[in-house]
Amino acid sequence: MRVRKPYLSFLATVLFAATALAQQPQHLFFRVTLGPEITAPATGRLLVFLSPGTSAKEVDMNQFQPSEVYVAAKEVPYLEPGDAIDIDTDDLAFPAAFSSIKAGDYQAQAVLDVNHTYTYGGRSEGDLISDVVTLKSWTPGEGSEPSFVLSSKVPARPAPKLPLTPEVQKAAEEHTQPADFISPLLTNSPAAKPISAPGLSCRPHTLITLKADTQPSTGRMASAAISSLQKRRAR
């Protein structure tokens, strides 16, 4: 039977495309499930942190050595309890794609940044987190797909404790109150959703400080307010 040349050309093209596709590096995916402990649907920016080791209780960015911790990100528009989503850890990843990591012992943790505020102050109240998963003798792309379950929420941070006398502590409590407002600057970010900026309002002068960096900023604000009160009493 004669095979026409157009068919031979088409067959060669298909074989070439299949060979080229097989030679392309395969992306590495991790699976994250919203656990039954979370009773409401969730949305946010999904982050997966991975670092060398096997005994950490938490895997997070190291501000002093950021390249030691790998992180991958993916936007999650909607996730029901019990549903799972795959995150491409080679797509949006720092400092490099997860598939490029050398074989070894690793530990990983998934976090759903529900308010898109991790960039400003790390994990915050209400973020959903998984347990730390140990990847013993792990080689990227080999074995089963690593999986995580978002099963708990980040608790509220405790109020800063300052070495104050009862009198000064009482005065500070009487002249301060929480303040919370929608930040126009943060709301105009790519997150495209209202972002609140909690702080501390002090009387008699109304002063508000953002907690966009770390909790100690509130402590400094409280210290300044207390110092002002002490000066007023000394007059």
C-alpha positions as CSV (number, residue, x, y, z in Angstrom):
1,M,0.0,0.0,0.0
2,R,1.3,3.4,-1.0
3,V,1.3,6.2,1.7
4,R,0.9,9.6,0.3
5,K,3.6,12.1,1.0
6,P,1.3,14.6,2.9
7,Y,0.5,11.9,5.4
8,L,4.2,11.1,5.8
9,S,4.9,14.8,6.4
10,F,2.0,15.0,9.0
11,L,3.3,11.9,10.8
12,A,6.8,13.2,11.0
13,T,5.5,16.5,12.5
14,V,3.5,14.7,15.1
15,L,6.5,12.5,16.1
16,F,8.8,15.5,16.3
17,A,6.3,17.4,18.5
18,A,5.9,14.4,20.8
19,T,9.7,14.0,21.1
20,A,10.1,17.7,21.9
21,L,7.4,17.6,24.5
22,A,8.9,14.5,26.2
23,Q,12.2,16.3,26.4
24,Q,10.8,19.3,28.2
25,P,11.3,19.4,31.9
26,Q,8.2,18.4,33.9
27,H,6.9,20.9,36.4
28,L,6.6,19.8,40.1
29,F,3.2,20.0,41.8
30,F,2.2,19.8,45.4
31,R,-1.4,19.2,46.5
32,V,-3.1,21.2,49.2
33,T,-6.4,20.3,50.7
34,L,-8.7,22.5,52.8
35,G,-9.3,20.3,55.9
36,P,-12.7,19.6,57.5
37,E,-11.5,21.6,60.5
38,I,-12.1,24.7,58.5
39,T,-15.9,25.1,58.2
40,A,-16.2,27.9,55.7
41,P,-14.9,28.4,52.1
42,A,-11.5,30.1,51.8
43,T,-9.7,32.4,49.4
44,G,-6.3,34.0,49.3
45,R,-2.7,33.5,48.2
46,L,-1.5,30.0,48.7
47,L,2.2,29.7,49.8
48,V,4.3,26.6,50.2
49,F,7.5,26.9,52.1
50,L,10.3,24.3,51.9
51,S,13.7,24.2,53.7
52,P,16.4,21.7,54.5
53,G,15.9,19.7,57.7
54,T,13.4,17.4,59.4
55,S,12.6,18.8,62.9
56,A,11.1,22.3,62.5
57,K,7.7,23.1,64.0
58,E,7.2,25.8,61.5
59,V,8.7,26.5,58.0
60,D,8.8,30.2,57.1
61,M,11.0,32.7,55.4
62,N,14.4,33.5,57.0
63,Q,14.7,37.3,56.8
64,F,18.5,37.1,57.4
65,Q,19.1,34.3,54.8
66,P,16.0,34.4,52.5
67,S,17.5,32.1,49.8
68,E,17.7,29.2,52.3
69,V,13.9,28.8,52.2
70,Y,12.1,28.0,49.0
71,V,8.6,29.4,48.5
72,A,6.0,28.8,45.8
73,A,2.8,30.9,45.4
74,K,-0.6,30.5,43.7
75,E,-3.8,32.5,43.9
76,V,-6.8,30.6,45.2
77,P,-10.1,32.3,44.1
78,Y,-12.3,29.8,46.1
79,L,-11.8,26.6,48.0
80,E,-14.5,24.6,49.8
81,P,-13.7,22.5,52.9
82,G,-12.5,19.1,51.6
83,D,-11.5,20.4,48.2
84,A,-7.9,20.2,47.0
85,I,-5.8,22.3,44.7
86,D,-2.5,21.6,43.0
87,I,0.2,24.3,43.1
88,D,2.9,24.4,40.5
89,T,6.0,24.9,42.5
90,D,8.0,25.7,39.4
91,D,5.7,28.5,38.2
92,L,6.0,31.3,40.8
93,A,8.8,30.2,43.0
94,F,11.7,31.8,44.9
95,P,14.7,31.6,44.8
96,A,14.3,28.9,42.1
97,A,12.0,26.2,40.8
98,F,11.4,23.4,43.3
99,S,12.3,20.8,40.6
100,S,15.9,22.2,40.6
101,I,16.4,21.4,44.3
102,K,19.0,18.8,45.1
103,A,17.9,15.5,46.7
104,G,18.0,15.4,50.5
105,D,16.0,15.7,53.7
106,Y,13.4,18.6,53.6
107,Q,10.5,20.0,55.5
108,A,7.6,21.9,54.1
109,Q,4.5,23.8,55.2
110,A,1.5,25.3,53.3
111,V,-0.1,28.6,54.3
112,L,-3.1,30.3,52.8
113,D,-2.6,34.1,53.2
114,V,-6.3,35.0,53.4
115,N,-5.8,38.8,53.5
116,H,-2.8,39.0,51.1
117,T,-0.8,40.6,53.9
118,Y,2.1,38.2,54.2
119,T,4.4,40.5,52.3
120,Y,3.9,43.3,54.8
121,G,4.2,41.4,58.1
122,G,4.4,37.7,57.7
123,R,1.7,35.3,58.8
124,S,-1.3,37.1,60.5
125,E,-4.4,36.3,62.4
126,G,-6.8,34.1,60.4
127,D,-4.3,32.7,57.9
128,L,-4.8,29.0,57.4
129,I,-1.8,26.7,57.9
130,S,-0.9,23.0,57.6
131,D,1.3,20.8,59.8
132,V,4.9,20.6,58.8
133,V,5.4,17.7,56.3
134,T,8.8,15.9,56.4
135,L,10.2,14.8,53.1
136,K,12.8,12.3,54.0
137,S,15.4,11.5,51.3
138,W,13.3,13.4,48.9
139,T,14.1,13.8,45.2
140,P,12.0,16.3,43.2
141,G,9.8,14.5,40.7
142,E,10.2,11.0,42.2
143,G,7.7,9.2,44.3
144,S,4.2,10.4,45.3
145,E,3.1,14.0,45.1
146,P,3.7,15.8,48.4
147,S,0.4,16.7,50.0
148,F,-0.7,19.1,52.7
149,V,-3.9,19.8,54.7
150,L,-4.8,23.3,55.8
151,S,-6.2,22.3,59.3
152,S,-5.7,25.3,61.6
153,K,-5.7,29.1,61.8
154,V,-3.0,31.5,62.9
155,P,-4.1,32.8,66.3
156,A,-4.2,36.5,67.2
157,R,-1.0,37.9,68.4
158,P,-0.8,38.7,72.1
159,A,-0.7,42.4,73.1
160,P,2.9,43.6,73.9
161,K,3.9,43.4,77.5
162,L,5.8,46.4,78.8
163,P,7.5,46.8,82.2
164,L,5.0,49.3,83.6
165,T,3.9,50.2,87.0
166,P,0.1,49.6,87.6
167,E,-0.5,53.3,87.7
168,V,1.1,53.9,84.3
169,Q,-0.5,50.8,82.8
170,K,-3.9,52.1,84.0
171,A,-3.2,55.5,82.5
172,A,-2.1,54.1,79.2
173,E,-5.3,51.9,79.0
174,E,-7.5,54.9,79.8
175,H,-5.9,57.0,77.1
176,T,-5.6,54.5,74.2
177,Q,-8.0,52.5,72.2
178,P,-7.7,50.3,69.1
179,A,-8.1,51.9,65.7
180,D,-8.9,50.1,62.4
181,F,-9.4,51.6,59.0
182,I,-9.3,50.6,55.3
183,S,-5.8,51.5,53.9
184,P,-6.1,53.2,50.5
185,L,-2.5,52.4,49.7
186,L,-2.7,48.7,50.5
187,T,-6.1,48.4,48.9
188,N,-4.8,49.6,45.6
189,S,-2.4,46.7,45.5
190,P,-2.8,43.8,43.0
191,A,-4.8,42.0,45.7
192,A,-7.7,44.2,44.6
193,K,-9.6,43.9,47.9
194,P,-10.1,46.1,50.9
195,I,-7.2,45.7,53.4
196,S,-7.6,46.9,56.9
197,A,-4.8,48.6,58.8
198,P,-5.2,48.1,62.5
199,G,-3.3,50.4,64.9
200,L,-3.5,52.3,68.1
201,S,-5.2,55.6,68.8
202,C,-3.9,57.7,71.6
203,R,-5.4,60.7,73.4
204,P,-5.1,63.6,73.9
205,H,-3.2,63.7,70.6
206,T,-4.8,61.3,68.1
207,L,-1.9,59.2,66.7
208,I,-2.3,56.1,64.5
209,T,0.5,53.7,63.7
210,L,0.2,50.9,61.1
211,K,1.1,47.3,62.0
212,A,2.2,46.6,58.4
213,D,5.7,45.7,59.4
214,T,5.7,44.0,62.8
215,Q,3.9,44.0,66.1
216,P,6.7,45.9,68.0
217,S,5.6,49.1,66.1
218,T,2.5,49.1,68.3
219,G,4.7,48.7,71.3
220,R,6.7,51.7,70.3
221,M,3.6,53.7,69.8
222,A,2.3,52.7,73.3
223,S,5.7,53.6,74.8
224,A,5.6,57.1,73.1
225,A,2.0,57.6,74.5
226,I,3.0,56.6,78.0
227,S,6.1,58.8,77.9
228,S,3.9,61.7,76.9
229,L,1.5,61.0,79.8
230,Q,4.4,60.8,82.2
231,K,5.7,64.2,81.1
232,R,2.2,65.8,81.4
233,R,1.9,64.5,84.9
234,A,5.3,65.8,85.9
235,R,4.4,69.4,84.9
